[in-house]
Amino acid sequence: MKRTRHINIPIFIPHMGCPHACVFCNQKKISGALSIQSPMRVKKILEECFSTTGKNNDVEIAFFGGSFTGIPENEMIAYLELAQPYLRAGKASGIRLSTRPDTITPHKLKILKSYGVTVIELGVQSLDPEVLLMSQRGHTVEDVVSACSLIHDTGIKLGIQTMLGLPADTHEKAVKTAYDVIRLKPDMVRIYPTLVIKDTLLEEYYLTGRYTPLSLEEAIEWCTDILPIYREAGITVLRIGLQDSDTLEGSVVAGPYHPAFGELVESRILYRKLTNWLDMHLKKQKRVIIRTQPQLISKLVGQRRANIESIKEKYRLNEVIVKGDLEDGEFVIEAE
């Protein structure tokens, strides 16, 4: 029977299995989880969630928030065991987890494979040695390369999580990291601009002037440069920016936080494409009609019609009309 939509059931295990306190990390705030999830609590969460997921959805059980392969083996297996009834019954299609690159071993991967793990997302953050060092990640670029190779050997899908604007990061380093990530052949990536969270070392750096986060505009521009790199390589971008939560919003001290950050990036990408076309084709016309698909109108127009107003001003147009009547493609422009 056809699956209708993909659903993740997130189980957050904040800071479990993670031996390092990276400068940016306060997992309790980032995940919205305030206590360690015991197996009994996880069992209850799964029961509650599967009672409402429906029959025909593609459901994954996702262990996020800590370093799953870094927790004691017996505890790791206990969590995996809780997922087995749902896998056997066909209610769940697989297990997804996040972990550190330096906690991946052939032995642990054999266990994960046997328990039905289908996706491993590595918290890579950067592939620049200085950025890793200054962020106190506690692992090396070589650890990342080794972990990716081992995961590929098992047939488990690979996800890579990166962060932009960490200490010592630059636009050039972030772009290079994207190309280096592509060489590791992940199936998917997540891109997170760095935020300064309460009760982290990065907050201390920020308050004492040792660290300056990206502005919202800088973060949008960096992501607008980097997102197409992954897409052109055929790599799925699962998310841009941390997911909005009440806990997160109240704990951000500084940085490019916006509840619709991904939308801002997608809008900027469309704006660049529009202006590239206009730069090449617009002559002395003063009226432009942009036809697009209905679901793309808000991204194309931009928040508060920013894209349209900018285009009108940049090209000294009298009128820009947007129509949502296109069936295929991103947009078609008519100038008159």
C-alpha positions as CSV (number, residue, x, y, z in Angstrom):
1,M,0.0,0.0,0.0
2,K,1.2,3.5,-0.9
3,R,2.8,5.5,1.9
4,T,1.2,9.0,2.1
5,R,3.8,11.1,4.0
6,H,7.0,10.8,6.0
7,I,6.9,11.2,9.8
8,N,9.8,11.2,12.2
9,I,9.1,10.3,15.9
10,P,11.9,12.2,17.6
11,I,13.3,10.8,20.8
12,F,15.7,13.3,22.3
13,I,18.5,12.0,24.5
14,P,20.3,15.3,25.4
15,H,24.0,15.1,25.9
16,M,23.9,11.3,26.4
17,G,27.0,9.6,25.1
18,C,28.7,12.9,24.3
19,P,32.1,13.2,26.1
20,H,32.7,16.8,25.0
21,A,31.1,20.1,25.8
22,C,31.5,21.9,22.5
23,V,31.6,25.7,22.8
24,F,28.1,26.1,21.2
25,C,26.3,23.2,22.8
26,N,23.5,23.2,25.4
27,Q,21.5,20.2,24.1
28,K,18.8,20.6,26.7
29,K,18.0,24.0,25.2
30,I,18.5,23.1,21.5
31,S,16.4,19.9,21.6
32,G,13.7,21.2,24.0
33,A,14.3,18.2,26.2
34,L,15.0,18.9,29.8
35,S,15.8,15.5,31.2
36,I,17.3,12.2,30.1
37,Q,14.7,9.9,28.5
38,S,14.6,6.5,30.4
39,P,13.7,3.4,28.3
40,M,10.4,3.3,30.1
41,R,9.6,6.9,29.2
42,V,10.7,6.2,25.5
43,K,8.4,3.2,25.5
44,K,5.5,5.4,26.5
45,I,6.4,8.1,23.9
46,L,6.4,5.5,21.2
47,E,3.1,4.0,22.3
48,E,1.5,7.5,22.3
49,C,3.0,8.5,18.9
50,F,2.1,5.3,17.1
51,S,-1.5,5.6,18.2
52,T,-1.8,8.7,16.1
53,T,0.4,8.2,13.1
54,G,-2.1,6.5,10.9
55,K,-1.6,3.3,8.9
56,N,-0.2,4.4,5.6
57,N,2.5,6.8,6.6
58,D,6.3,6.3,6.3
59,V,7.3,6.5,10.0
60,E,10.9,6.6,11.3
61,I,11.9,6.4,14.9
62,A,14.6,9.0,15.4
63,F,17.1,9.2,18.3
64,F,18.4,12.7,18.3
65,G,20.0,15.2,20.7
66,G,23.1,13.3,22.0
67,S,25.7,10.9,20.6
68,F,23.8,7.7,20.3
69,T,26.8,5.4,19.6
70,G,28.6,7.0,22.5
71,I,26.3,5.7,25.2
72,P,27.0,2.4,26.9
73,E,26.3,-0.5,24.6
74,N,23.7,-2.1,26.8
75,E,21.8,1.2,27.0
76,M,22.0,1.7,23.3
77,I,20.6,-1.8,22.7
78,A,17.8,-1.2,25.2
79,Y,16.7,1.9,23.2
80,L,16.9,-0.1,19.9
81,E,14.9,-2.9,21.4
82,L,12.0,-0.6,22.0
83,A,11.7,0.1,18.3
84,Q,11.6,-3.6,17.3
85,P,7.9,-4.3,17.7
86,Y,7.0,-1.4,15.4
87,L,9.6,-2.5,12.8
88,R,8.3,-6.1,12.9
89,A,4.7,-4.9,12.6
90,G,5.6,-2.7,9.6
91,K,4.4,0.4,11.5
92,A,7.9,1.9,11.3
93,S,10.1,1.8,8.2
94,G,13.4,2.3,10.1
95,I,15.5,4.0,12.7
96,R,17.4,7.2,12.3
97,L,20.0,8.5,14.8
98,S,22.5,11.2,15.3
99,T,26.0,10.7,16.7
100,R,29.6,11.9,16.7
101,P,32.0,10.7,14.1
102,D,34.6,9.5,16.7
103,T,32.1,7.1,18.3
104,I,31.6,5.1,15.1
105,T,33.2,1.6,15.1
106,P,32.6,-1.5,12.9
107,H,31.3,-3.4,16.0
108,K,28.7,-0.7,16.8
109,L,27.7,-0.4,13.2
110,K,27.1,-4.2,13.1
111,I,24.7,-3.8,16.1
112,L,22.9,-0.9,14.5
113,K,22.5,-2.7,11.3
114,S,21.1,-5.8,13.0
115,Y,18.5,-3.7,14.8
116,G,17.2,-2.0,11.7
117,V,18.9,1.4,11.7
118,T,18.5,2.9,8.3
119,V,20.0,6.4,8.7
120,I,23.0,7.7,10.7
121,E,23.5,11.5,10.8
122,L,26.9,12.6,11.8
123,G,27.5,15.8,13.7
124,V,30.4,17.0,11.5
125,Q,29.8,20.8,11.9
126,S,32.9,21.7,9.8
127,L,35.7,20.1,7.8
128,D,38.2,22.8,8.6
129,P,40.7,21.7,11.3
130,E,41.0,25.2,12.9
131,V,37.2,25.5,13.2
132,L,36.9,22.1,14.8
133,L,39.7,23.0,17.3
134,M,38.3,26.4,18.2
135,S,34.9,24.9,18.7
136,Q,36.3,22.2,21.0
137,R,34.7,19.4,19.0
138,G,37.2,16.9,20.2
139,H,37.4,15.0,16.8
140,T,39.4,15.5,13.7
141,V,38.6,15.7,10.0
142,E,40.2,12.2,9.7
143,D,37.6,10.9,12.2
144,V,34.9,12.1,9.9
145,V,36.3,10.6,6.8
146,S,36.8,7.2,8.6
147,A,33.3,7.2,10.0
148,C,31.7,8.0,6.7
149,S,33.6,5.2,5.0
150,L,32.5,2.7,7.7
151,I,28.9,3.7,7.4
152,H,29.0,3.4,3.6
153,D,30.4,-0.1,4.0
154,T,27.3,-1.2,6.0
155,G,24.7,0.1,3.5
156,I,23.2,2.4,6.1
157,K,22.3,5.8,4.7
158,L,24.5,8.7,5.7
159,G,23.5,12.1,6.8
160,I,25.9,15.0,7.6
161,Q,25.1,18.0,9.8
162,T,27.1,21.1,9.4
163,M,27.2,24.5,11.2
164,L,28.0,27.9,9.7
165,G,29.7,30.7,11.5
166,L,31.5,28.8,14.3
167,P,34.6,30.3,15.9
168,A,37.3,30.8,13.3
169,D,34.9,30.0,10.4
170,T,34.8,32.2,7.3
171,H,32.6,32.2,4.2
172,E,35.5,30.6,2.2
173,K,35.9,27.8,4.8
174,A,32.2,27.2,4.9
175,V,32.0,26.8,1.1
176,K,35.1,24.6,1.1
177,T,33.4,22.4,3.8
178,A,30.4,22.0,1.5
179,Y,32.6,20.7,-1.4
180,D,34.5,18.5,1.0
181,V,31.2,17.1,2.4
182,I,30.1,16.2,-1.2
183,R,33.3,14.1,-1.5
184,L,32.1,12.0,1.5
185,K,29.0,11.1,-0.6
186,P,26.2,11.6,2.0
187,D,22.6,10.9,1.1
188,M,21.4,14.0,3.0
189,V,22.7,17.1,4.9
190,R,21.4,19.6,7.4
191,I,22.8,23.2,7.6
192,Y,22.6,25.1,10.8
193,P,23.8,28.7,11.3
194,T,25.5,29.0,14.7
195,L,23.4,30.5,17.4
196,V,24.7,31.7,20.8
197,I,22.7,29.7,23.4
198,K,22.4,30.5,27.1
199,D,24.8,28.6,29.4
200,T,27.4,27.7,26.8
201,L,31.0,28.6,26.5
202,L,30.1,30.4,23.3
203,E,27.9,32.7,25.3
204,E,30.9,33.6,27.5
205,Y,33.0,34.3,24.3
206,Y,30.2,36.5,22.9
207,L,29.7,38.5,26.1
208,T,33.5,39.1,26.5
209,G,34.0,40.1,22.8
210,R,35.9,36.9,21.8
211,Y,33.2,35.8,19.3
212,T,30.9,37.6,16.9
213,P,28.1,35.6,15.4
214,L,26.9,35.9,11.8
215,S,24.2,38.5,11.3
216,L,20.9,37.3,9.8
217,E,21.8,38.8,6.5
218,E,25.2,37.1,6.5
219,A,23.7,33.7,7.4
220,I,21.2,34.0,4.6
221,E,23.9,34.9,2.1
222,W,26.2,32.1,3.2
223,C,23.3,29.6,3.0
224,T,22.2,31.0,-0.4
225,D,25.8,30.2,-1.7
226,I,26.0,26.8,-0.1
227,L,22.5,25.3,-0.6
228,P,22.8,25.1,-4.4
229,I,26.2,23.4,-4.1
230,Y,24.5,20.4,-2.4
231,R,21.5,20.4,-4.7
232,E,23.6,20.4,-7.8
233,A,25.4,17.4,-6.4
234,G,22.1,15.6,-6.0
235,I,22.3,15.6,-2.2
236,T,19.0,16.1,-0.2
237,V,19.0,19.1,2.1
238,L,16.8,18.1,5.0
239,R,16.8,21.3,6.9
240,I,18.3,24.8,7.0
241,G,18.3,26.3,10.5
242,L,17.2,24.9,13.8
243,Q,13.6,23.9,14.2
244,D,11.6,26.5,16.0
245,S,10.6,25.7,19.6
246,D,9.5,27.7,22.7
247,T,12.5,26.4,24.6
248,L,14.9,27.5,21.9
249,E,13.4,30.9,21.3
250,G,13.8,31.8,24.9
251,S,17.4,30.7,25.1
252,V,19.0,32.4,22.1
253,V,21.4,35.1,23.3
254,A,22.6,36.2,19.8
255,G,23.0,35.0,16.3
256,P,20.9,34.7,13.1
257,Y,17.8,33.2,14.6
258,H,14.6,33.4,12.6
259,P,11.6,31.0,12.9
260,A,11.3,30.8,9.1
261,F,15.0,30.9,8.3
262,G,14.8,28.2,5.6
263,E,12.1,30.2,3.9
264,L,14.3,33.3,3.8
265,V,17.1,31.3,2.2
266,E,14.8,29.8,-0.5
267,S,13.4,33.2,-1.2
268,R,16.9,34.7,-1.6
269,I,17.9,31.9,-4.0
270,L,14.8,32.7,-6.2
271,Y,15.6,36.4,-6.0
272,R,19.1,35.7,-7.4
273,K,17.7,33.6,-10.2
274,L,15.2,36.4,-11.1
275,T,17.8,39.1,-11.1
276,N,20.2,36.9,-13.2
277,W,17.5,36.5,-15.8
278,L,16.6,40.2,-15.8
279,D,20.3,41.2,-16.0
280,M,20.6,39.2,-19.2
281,H,17.3,39.8,-20.9
282,L,15.7,43.1,-19.7
283,K,16.3,46.0,-22.0
284,K,14.2,49.1,-21.7
285,Q,10.9,47.4,-20.7
286,K,9.1,48.9,-17.7
287,R,6.6,46.2,-17.0
288,V,7.4,42.6,-15.9
289,I,5.1,39.6,-15.4
290,I,6.5,36.7,-13.4
291,R,4.6,33.5,-13.7
292,T,5.3,30.8,-11.1
293,Q,3.7,27.8,-9.4
294,P,1.1,28.6,-6.7
295,Q,3.2,27.0,-4.0
296,L,6.2,29.2,-4.9
297,I,4.5,32.6,-4.8
298,S,5.4,33.4,-1.1
299,K,9.0,32.5,-1.6
300,L,9.3,34.3,-4.9
301,V,7.6,37.5,-3.6
302,G,9.6,37.5,-0.4
303,Q,8.7,38.6,3.1
304,R,6.8,41.9,3.0
305,R,7.2,41.7,-0.8
306,A,10.9,42.4,-0.4
307,N,12.0,40.6,-3.6
308,I,9.4,42.4,-5.8
309,E,10.1,45.8,-4.3
310,S,13.8,45.3,-4.7
311,I,13.4,44.3,-8.4
312,K,11.2,47.3,-9.1
313,E,13.8,49.7,-7.6
314,K,16.8,47.9,-9.1
315,Y,15.5,47.9,-12.6
316,R,13.3,51.1,-12.4
317,L,10.2,49.2,-13.3
318,N,6.7,50.7,-13.2
319,E,5.0,47.4,-12.4
320,V,5.8,43.9,-11.4
321,I,3.0,41.4,-11.6
322,V,3.2,37.9,-10.1
323,K,0.8,35.1,-11.4
324,G,0.5,31.7,-9.8
325,D,-0.5,29.9,-13.0
326,L,2.6,27.9,-13.9
327,E,2.5,24.1,-13.9
328,D,6.1,23.3,-14.3
329,G,9.4,25.0,-13.5
330,E,10.2,27.8,-11.0
331,F,9.2,30.8,-13.1
332,V,8.7,32.3,-16.5
333,I,9.3,36.1,-17.0
334,E,7.6,38.2,-19.6
335,A,8.9,41.8,-20.1
336,E,7.0,44.5,-22.0
